Amino acid sequence: MIKQEDNGTSLSELGAVASIITSVIAIPTIIAKYLFPTGEDKDMTNMINKMQNYDNGIRRLENGKKDIKKELAESIEKTEKDN
């Protein structure tokens, strides 16, 4: 027969095992959430597009195009609408 003391010990062991299993699953999930943010790729793409548009505008300005400010503003607006 199982004594009452043995039931208490086995329940506490079961609780400890459940805690370990939960922590093994939960901790890597939390770490992955902060290491790999979901919107990072979209933000990086948006930043690169804006930099390219700005660089193109500066090159046009250096080549003597007069309405560069207007074109640059339109280009930036188009990029923002696309994202």
PEDARA-V529271 format. One record per residue. N is the residue number from 1. D_LAST is the distance of its C-alpha to the last C-alpha in Angstrom with 2 decimals. Layout:
BEGIN
n,d_last
N,D_LAST
N,D_LAST
END
This chain:
BEGIN
n,d_last
1,69.73
2,66.65
3,67.41
4,65.34
5,64.45
6,62.94
7,60.58
8,59.22
9,58.69
10,56.96
11,54.62
12,53.65
13,53.10
14,50.92
15,48.83
16,48.50
17,47.38
18,44.80
19,43.45
20,43.21
21,41.42
22,38.92
23,38.24
24,37.88
25,35.12
26,33.40
27,33.33
28,31.42
29,28.84
30,28.32
31,28.26
32,25.63
33,23.38
34,23.45
35,23.57
36,20.55
37,17.77
38,15.40
39,12.02
40,13.24
41,11.91
42,8.20
43,9.15
44,11.31
45,9.10
46,6.86
47,10.41
48,11.92
49,9.80
50,10.74
51,14.22
52,14.69
53,13.91
54,16.28
55,18.83
56,18.89
57,19.53
58,22.30
59,23.88
60,24.04
61,25.63
62,28.13
63,29.00
64,30.00
65,27.36
66,27.97
67,24.90
68,22.60
69,21.40
70,20.33
71,18.60
72,16.85
73,15.64
74,14.43
75,12.64
76,10.85
77,10.04
78,8.78
79,6.43
80,5.25
81,5.41
82,3.80
83,0.00
END
